[in-house]
Amino acid sequence: MNPNELRASIPALEEVVYLNTGASAPLPRPVAEAVQSCVTEQGYRAPTEEGMYTYAFEVYDEARRAAAGLLGADESEVALTQSTTDGINRIACASEWEAGDVIVTTDVEHSAGELPWRRLADLHGVEVRIVETDRGRLDPDDVADVVDEDVRLVSLSATEWAYGCRLPVEAVTELAHDVGARVLVDAVQAVGARPVDVESWGADFVAAAGHKWLLGPWGAGFLYVREGAEDWLTPRQIGYRSVEDANTADYEYKPGAQRLEVATTNPAPYAGLVEAIERAQADGVDVRMERIAALTGYLKSRIPDEKLLSPPSFHSGLVTVEVDDPEGTVECLDEQGVKVRVIPSIDCVRVSVHAFNTRADLDRFVEGAGLTA
């Protein structure tokens, strides 16, 4: 990977110091061009040749293959979604729930991994058990204390969004499976930032999207459903992409994850997703991670220990910092052309460090925020 070439491919970096990839990434030119090319191909050329639907389905297929390769999954285990939240909701809404069922989650989940369970509690009387963390650090023993035979689902992030901690997915999955529960992982802060292997995780469902660390466009999400785990799901939505043959009197859902797809969606974001994944794999996701680790290490070395809320050791490119006035600090940095964000749930500033960033970018943040080591 050539960090300078990656940086040069992102026009927004000519204008600002961008340290907010954990929210949404600036697009590289080749990814934007892939989106634009798809629109013109489908709208201009495909109507005169194979047809617009045929072209779109080719893009969908390519996107599933790319996402499967990224995750270490089979193509049949991947459904295309619009976002991580969309993917999580598809699992929540396709499962049978009764009063007394239990869902276990953590206190540092994004609203994507928290609101669907609150809604199930309101609708069906499901109990939601929340495991407390120590500033994002999750002890599997604390999960074990609340996981019993009433638990049907455990939901957690691979990398939680508030402090940037990696959560022990493998250990939690083993605990859940021991009592017959399923596991859903929000992986949007992991894909593209570090290698992900869903087989080693053992989770039943993994939801993610391309618009953060993969440097992809909005509107292109993907959902992993482990082979056989689809039997746990009864989809509430149906369309021609969900079934084997929409033209028969008796419909039959597709056997794998694709039963959770419904109907016509814009193929252009998925064309951008394919380009983003291919670029990440060409760079080497592990190589990108090594650079992110080196840069976050440098940033943490410049932040006073009492101000650093994220772990001193490397977990992710998310670095959370305590400041006196988070909103004011973000506004002040914005005026200086430095983009970061507030995490309102813990009233702090979060910096997202990607492989395209530089030490000079991080110096701009430290100096603009008034931090000294």
RODRENLUM-708592 format. One record per residue (C-alpha): x, y, z; residue in one letter; residue number from 1. Coordinates in pm, 1 decimal. Layout:
! RODRENLUM-708592
         u         v         w  residuo  num
         X         Y         Z        A  NUM
...
//
This chain:
! RODRENLUM-708592
         u         v         w  residuo  num
       0.0       0.0       0.0        M    1
     120.9     348.5     -86.0        N    2
     -37.6     588.7     166.6        P    3
      46.2     887.7     -50.5        N    4
    -137.9     739.5    -347.8        E    5
    -438.6     655.0    -130.7        L    6
    -439.3    1007.5       8.9        R    7
    -403.1    1164.6    -335.4        A    8
    -706.8     970.3    -459.9        S    9
    -939.2    1140.7    -209.0        I   10
   -1033.2    1494.6    -320.5        P   11
   -1173.7    1603.0      16.7        A   12
    -828.0    1574.3     172.0        L   13
    -712.8    1866.0     -41.1        E   14
    -944.3    2087.3     164.6        E   15
    -954.0    1948.2     519.6        V   16
    -786.3    1724.7     774.4        V   17
   -1038.6    1442.9     782.2        Y   18
   -1049.0    1249.0    1109.4        L   19
   -1410.3    1130.6    1107.7        N   20
   -1405.3     808.3     905.1        T   21
   -1578.4     624.5    1190.6        G   22
   -1887.4     827.4    1097.2        A   23
   -1850.0     832.3     718.9        S   24
   -1550.5     827.1     487.7        A   25
   -1459.6    1068.8     210.6        P   26
   -1474.9     893.1    -126.6        L   27
   -1168.6     810.1    -336.3        P   28
   -1208.6     910.2    -700.0        R   29
   -1211.0     551.3    -835.2        P   30
   -1501.0     461.8    -604.7        V   31
   -1702.5     765.9    -709.0        A   32
   -1623.8     687.8   -1072.0        E   33
   -1749.4     330.4   -1028.1        A   34
   -2079.8     463.8    -892.3        V   35
   -2114.2     712.9   -1175.0        Q   36
   -2021.0     455.6   -1437.9        S   37
   -2286.8     216.9   -1309.1        C   38
   -2556.0     481.9   -1339.9        V   39
   -2467.0     557.1   -1700.7        T   40
   -2414.5     192.0   -1795.3        E   41
   -2752.2      90.9   -1658.2        Q   42
   -2935.1     395.4   -1786.9        G   43
   -2771.2     446.7   -2127.6        Y   44
   -2623.3     120.9   -2252.4        R   45
   -2808.1    -164.7   -2080.7        A   46
   -3152.1     -69.0   -2223.7        P   47
   -3013.2    -126.6   -2573.0        T   48
   -2843.3    -458.3   -2493.1        E   49
   -2891.8    -704.4   -2203.0        E   50
   -3153.1    -493.4   -2023.3        G   51
   -3150.3    -283.7   -1709.1        M   52
   -3258.3    -562.2   -1473.2        Y   53
   -3001.6    -806.4   -1608.9        T   54
   -2728.9    -548.0   -1566.2        Y   55
   -2840.5    -467.9   -1210.3        A   56
   -2843.2    -834.9   -1112.3        F   57
   -2488.4    -872.7   -1242.8        E   58
   -2383.2    -586.7   -1015.4        V   59
   -2566.4    -740.4    -718.7        Y   60
   -2392.5   -1073.7    -779.1        D   61
   -2052.9    -906.9    -802.0        E   62
   -2116.4    -716.8    -477.5        A   63
   -2214.2   -1035.2    -292.3        R   64
   -1898.5   -1208.6    -415.2        R   65
   -1683.2    -914.6    -308.6        A   66
   -1842.1    -892.5      38.1        A   67
   -1815.2   -1269.1      85.0        A   68
   -1445.9   -1259.1      -2.3        G   69
   -1389.4    -976.4     242.4        L   70
   -1562.2   -1165.7     524.1        L   71
   -1428.8   -1514.1     452.0        G   72
   -1781.2   -1634.1     373.8        A   73
   -1961.0   -1808.5      91.4        D   74
   -2157.8   -1594.8    -153.2        E   75
   -2479.3   -1776.0     -54.0        S   76
   -2428.1   -1649.2     302.7        E   77
   -2442.1   -1280.1     203.4        V   78
   -2746.6   -1059.4     155.0        A   79
   -2722.5    -704.4      25.0        L   80
   -2870.8    -431.2     244.9        T   81
   -2869.8     -52.3     250.3        Q   82
   -2680.5     -13.7     579.6        S   83
   -2573.6    -183.0     901.7        T   84
   -2893.7     -67.1    1071.8        T   85
   -3095.0    -212.6     786.2        D   86
   -2918.9    -546.8     822.9        G   87
   -2973.0    -564.1    1198.2        I   88
   -3339.5    -478.1    1155.2        N   89
   -3382.9    -751.3     895.0        R   90
   -3269.0   -1005.3    1153.3        I   91
   -3480.6    -851.3    1430.1        A   92
   -3792.9    -844.8    1214.5        C   93
   -3745.6   -1193.4    1068.6        A   94
   -3726.8   -1370.3    1404.1        S   95
   -4014.1   -1504.2    1613.4        E   96
   -4032.9   -1329.4    1950.9        W   97
   -4240.3   -1399.8    2259.3        E   98
   -4272.6   -1242.3    2601.9        A   99
   -3999.1   -1381.3    2821.7        G  100
   -3741.9   -1413.0    2543.6        D  101
   -3414.8   -1246.1    2635.3        V  102
   -3173.3   -1043.1    2425.0        I  103
   -2830.5    -963.4    2567.8        V  104
   -2632.6    -662.5    2449.5        T  105
   -2375.9    -414.3    2586.2        T  106
   -2387.9     -57.6    2714.3        D  107
   -2167.5      73.5    2432.1        V  108
   -2372.6     -25.9    2129.2        E  109
   -2457.4     221.6    1855.7        H  110
   -2826.8     300.1    1818.1        S  111
   -2824.1      53.0    1526.1        A  112
   -2760.8    -226.0    1773.6        G  113
   -2978.5     -89.9    2051.3        E  114
   -3303.9      55.9    1914.5        L  115
   -3427.6    -264.6    1742.1        P  116
   -3416.6    -451.1    2073.9        W  117
   -3596.1    -173.5    2260.0        R  118
   -3865.7    -190.5    1995.2        R  119
   -3900.1    -567.2    2040.4        L  120
   -3936.6    -510.2    2413.7        A  121
   -4223.8    -269.0    2346.6        D  122
   -4392.8    -491.3    2088.9        L  123
   -4345.3    -838.7    2232.1        H  124
   -4238.8    -804.7    2593.8        G  125
   -3885.8    -920.7    2518.8        V  126
   -3638.8    -864.3    2802.7        E  127
   -3321.3    -678.0    2711.8        V  128
   -3025.5    -742.2    2940.4        R  129
   -2745.3    -488.9    2912.7        I  130
   -2393.5    -588.3    3012.1        V  131
   -2192.9    -298.4    3149.4        E  132
   -1842.7    -241.3    3020.7        T  133
   -1547.3     -58.3    3169.1        D  134
   -1520.2     226.9    2918.5        R  135
   -1580.9     -13.6    2633.3        G  136
   -1371.7    -298.9    2772.7        R  137
   -1597.9    -605.4    2787.7        L  138
   -1522.1    -895.0    3023.5        D  139
   -1666.8   -1225.0    2890.8        P  140
   -1729.2   -1330.8    3251.3        D  141
   -1979.9   -1047.1    3282.9        D  142
   -2159.2   -1182.6    2977.1        V  143
   -2157.4   -1531.9    3124.9        A  144
   -2332.4   -1395.8    3435.2        D  145
   -2642.4   -1297.6    3234.2        V  146
   -2654.5   -1564.6    2962.4        V  147
   -2894.3   -1847.1    3047.1        D  148
   -3146.0   -2075.0    2873.2        E  149
   -3392.8   -1785.9    2826.8        D  150
   -3150.2   -1596.3    2603.2        V  151
   -3235.7   -1620.6    2231.8        R  152
   -2993.0   -1364.1    2093.3        L  153
   -2670.3   -1190.8    2193.9        V  154
   -2593.6    -871.7    2002.6        S  155
   -2262.4    -687.4    2017.7        L  156
   -2016.0    -489.1    1810.9        S  157
   -1686.6    -623.5    1683.4        A  158
   -1538.1    -279.3    1744.7        T  159
   -1758.4     -59.0    1957.8        E  160
   -1805.1     296.7    1840.1        W  161
   -1764.5     501.1    2159.6        A  162
   -1415.3     412.8    2285.1        Y  163
   -1294.3     209.0    1987.0        G  164
   -1249.0    -112.9    2185.1        C  165
   -1245.4    -453.8    2023.1        R  166
   -1502.2    -675.7    2189.9        L  167
   -1434.2   -1048.6    2248.6        P  168
   -1665.3   -1180.9    1977.7        V  169
   -1531.9   -1537.2    1977.6        E  170
   -1563.3   -1579.3    2354.5        A  171
   -1913.2   -1429.1    2363.5        V  172
   -2024.4   -1646.0    2072.3        T  173
   -1910.5   -1958.7    2252.5        E  174
   -2103.0   -1856.4    2564.5        L  175
   -2417.0   -1787.0    2361.5        A  176
   -2402.0   -2108.3    2161.8        H  177
   -2359.1   -2309.6    2481.0        D  178
   -2716.2   -2212.1    2579.9        V  179
   -2856.5   -2236.6    2226.9        G  180
   -2866.4   -1862.3    2159.9        A  181
   -2778.5   -1692.2    1833.5        R  182
   -2519.8   -1414.7    1796.3        V  183
   -2544.1   -1098.5    1587.3        L  184
   -2235.4    -882.3    1533.8        V  185
   -2227.1    -518.9    1422.1        D  186
   -1901.9    -513.6    1224.9        A  187
   -1921.8    -176.5    1052.6        V  188
   -1630.9     -33.2    1256.9        Q  189
   -1419.0    -338.9    1172.6        A  190
   -1458.1    -414.8     800.1        V  191
   -1190.9    -234.4     602.5        G  192
   -1000.7    -136.4     916.1        A  193
    -879.1    -486.0    1002.4        R  194
    -906.6    -836.5     858.3        P  195
   -1241.4    -999.7     939.5        V  196
   -1299.8   -1375.3     931.4        D  197
   -1659.4   -1460.5    1017.9        V  198
   -1581.1   -1831.4    1033.7        E  199
   -1335.3   -1778.1    1318.8        S  200
   -1586.5   -1553.1    1494.6        W  201
   -1850.2   -1825.3    1475.7        G  202
   -2131.5   -1568.3    1486.2        A  203
   -2464.0   -1642.8    1319.7        D  204
   -2523.9   -1296.9    1174.0        F  205
   -2282.1   -1013.9    1088.0        V  206
   -2405.8    -676.4     965.2        A  207
   -2183.1    -413.2     805.3        A  208
   -2165.4    -144.9     536.8        A  209
   -1910.9      15.6     310.3        G  210
   -1928.3     386.8     387.5        H  211
   -1682.1     393.0     677.8        K  212
   -1342.9     216.2     683.9        W  213
   -1387.4      57.3     340.9        L  214
   -1405.6     409.5     189.8        L  215
   -1720.0     317.8      -1.3        G  216
   -2044.5     496.3     -85.5        P  217
   -2358.3     535.7     121.6        W  218
   -2638.5     288.9      57.2        G  219
   -2432.8     -29.4      20.3        A  220
   -2459.2    -260.7     319.6        G  221
   -2418.5    -636.3     350.8        F  222
   -2539.2    -899.0     592.7        L  223
   -2377.0   -1234.0     664.4        Y  224
   -2608.5   -1520.1     760.8        V  225
   -2418.8   -1833.0     858.7        R  226
   -2519.8   -2139.0     658.1        E  227
   -2812.9   -2299.7     838.2        G  228
   -2885.8   -1991.6    1053.0        A  229
   -3146.5   -1878.0     800.0        E  230
   -3371.8   -2152.8     936.0        D  231
   -3405.5   -1936.3    1247.9        W  232
   -3558.6   -1660.6    1036.2        L  233
   -3912.8   -1609.9     908.7        T  234
   -3891.5   -1302.0     684.2        P  235
   -4176.1   -1052.4     718.1        R  236
   -4103.6    -899.9     377.8        Q  237
   -4105.9   -1073.6      42.3        I  238
   -4031.1    -986.8    -318.2        G  239
   -3897.9   -1133.5    -637.3        Y  240
   -3540.4   -1128.8    -505.4        R  241
   -3645.0   -1323.2    -192.5        S  242
   -3789.4   -1629.0    -365.7        V  243
   -3677.7   -1901.9    -600.8        E  244
   -3942.4   -1824.3    -862.6        D  245
   -4183.1   -1533.0    -826.7        A  246
   -4395.6   -1659.9   -1115.1        N  247
   -4518.4   -1982.0    -954.1        T  248
   -4838.7   -2020.2    -752.2        A  249
   -4649.4   -2149.5    -446.7        D  250
   -4357.9   -1930.1    -353.0        Y  251
   -4045.1   -2068.0    -187.8        E  252
   -3784.7   -1854.7     -17.4        Y  253
   -3427.8   -1879.6    -142.6        K  254
   -3225.6   -2117.3      75.0        P  255
   -2954.5   -1880.9     199.9        G  256
   -2911.1   -1521.0     304.7        A  257
   -3071.0   -1387.4     -12.9        Q  258
   -3416.0   -1463.6     126.0        R  259
   -3365.0   -1136.2     315.4        L  260
   -3334.7    -933.6      -4.9        E  261
   -3664.0    -802.1    -137.7        V  262
   -3687.3    -619.3    -468.6        A  263
   -3547.3    -344.7    -690.3        T  264
   -3267.2    -136.7    -540.5        T  265
   -3020.1     103.1    -697.4        N  266
   -2716.1     -99.2    -814.9        P  267
   -2484.0     202.3    -824.8        A  268
   -2382.3     199.8    -454.5        P  269
   -2298.0    -170.4    -485.6        Y  270
   -2074.4    -100.0    -784.3        A  271
   -1893.7     149.7    -562.1        G  272
   -1876.3    -107.5    -283.7        L  273
   -1709.1    -356.7    -516.6        V  274
   -1447.7     -99.0    -614.7        E  275
   -1388.7      -4.6    -250.4        A  276
   -1342.4    -367.2    -144.4        I  277
   -1110.9    -441.4    -434.5        E  278
    -896.5    -138.7    -350.6        R  279
    -880.5    -237.5      16.8        A  280
    -775.9    -590.0     -75.1        Q  281
    -519.7    -462.5    -325.7        A  282
    -365.8    -243.4     -53.9        D  283
    -393.0    -528.6     195.6        G  284
    -641.7    -477.6     477.5        V  285
    -374.7    -600.0     717.9        D  286
    -131.6    -343.0     579.6        V  287
    -388.1     -67.2     621.7        R  288
    -440.2    -183.8     979.3        M  289
     -66.8    -172.4    1051.3        E  290
     -52.9     188.8     937.3        R  291
    -362.2     275.9    1140.6        I  292
    -200.8     112.4    1444.2        A  293
     119.8     312.1    1399.2        A  294
     -66.8     640.3    1357.6        L  295
    -296.5     585.3    1655.5        T  296
       7.2     495.5    1864.0        G  297
     161.8     828.4    1770.3        Y  298
    -158.5    1016.2    1847.6        L  299
    -196.6     851.9    2189.1        K  300
     162.8     939.6    2271.9        S  301
      70.7    1306.7    2228.9        R  302
    -243.7    1295.6    2443.8        I  303
    -211.4    1329.8    2823.4        P  304
    -288.8     999.9    2995.0        D  305
    -571.9    1150.0    3198.4        E  306
    -740.5    1273.3    2877.7        K  307
    -720.9     945.4    2684.0        L  308
   -1039.5     740.8    2726.8        L  309
    -957.0     472.2    2468.8        S  310
    -718.7     187.8    2558.8        P  311
    -349.6     289.2    2542.7        P  312
    -282.0     -25.9    2338.0        S  313
    -409.5     -60.8    1983.2        F  314
    -768.0    -173.4    1938.5        H  315
    -882.7      32.6    1639.1        S  316
    -847.1     365.2    1463.1        G  317
   -1103.5     521.1    1697.1        L  318
    -943.2     736.1    1966.0        V  319
   -1166.7     901.9    2224.4        T  320
   -1045.7    1205.3    2415.3        V  321
   -1184.1    1393.1    2714.9        E  322
   -1198.1    1770.4    2671.2        V  323
   -1365.3    2042.8    2875.3        D  324
   -1614.0    2144.3    2606.1        D  325
   -1665.4    1871.1    2342.8        P  326
   -1914.2    2062.4    2128.1        E  327
   -1707.2    2379.0    2140.3        G  328
   -1387.8    2188.2    2065.6        T  329
   -1540.2    2023.1    1757.4        V  330
   -1667.5    2360.8    1635.4        E  331
   -1327.7    2522.0    1693.1        C  332
   -1148.7    2241.9    1508.8        L  333
   -1398.2    2264.7    1225.3        D  334
   -1311.4    2632.2    1182.2        E  335
    -949.1    2520.0    1149.5        Q  336
   -1037.9    2263.2     882.9        G  337
   -1008.1    1959.4    1111.5        V  338
   -1305.0    1720.2    1108.4        K  339
   -1378.8    1514.6    1421.6        V  340
   -1701.3    1444.8    1612.4        R  341
   -1861.3    1439.3    1954.6        V  342
   -1978.1    1112.8    2111.3        I  343
   -2278.6    1247.1    2303.4        P  344
   -2337.2     936.4    2514.1        S  345
   -2004.9     987.9    2693.5        I  346
   -1958.0    1360.2    2621.2        D  347
   -1617.2    1340.9    2457.2        C  348
   -1442.5    1395.9    2124.2        V  349
   -1367.6    1099.8    1896.8        R  350
   -1089.6    1096.0    1639.9        V  351
   -1096.4     842.4    1355.8        S  352
    -753.4     757.1    1217.5        V  353
    -738.4     589.4     875.8        H  354
    -445.2     478.7     663.7        A  355
    -475.1     792.5     447.8        F  356
    -401.7    1015.8     747.2        N  357
     -58.7    1144.4     842.6        T  358
     123.1    1246.3    1158.4        R  359
      78.0    1606.8    1047.6        A  360
    -298.5    1553.5    1050.4        D  361
    -279.9    1425.6    1406.7        L  362
     -58.1    1715.5    1512.0        D  363
    -322.7    1953.0    1375.9        R  364
    -582.5    1785.4    1596.0        F  365
    -368.4    1787.9    1911.4        V  366
    -270.0    2151.7    1867.3        E  367
    -618.5    2265.6    1764.2        G  368
    -778.8    2091.2    2060.9        A  369
    -528.4    2241.7    2303.0        G  370
    -383.4    1906.2    2410.4        L  371
     -23.6    1853.1    2514.8        T  372
     152.3    1539.1    2635.3        A  373
//
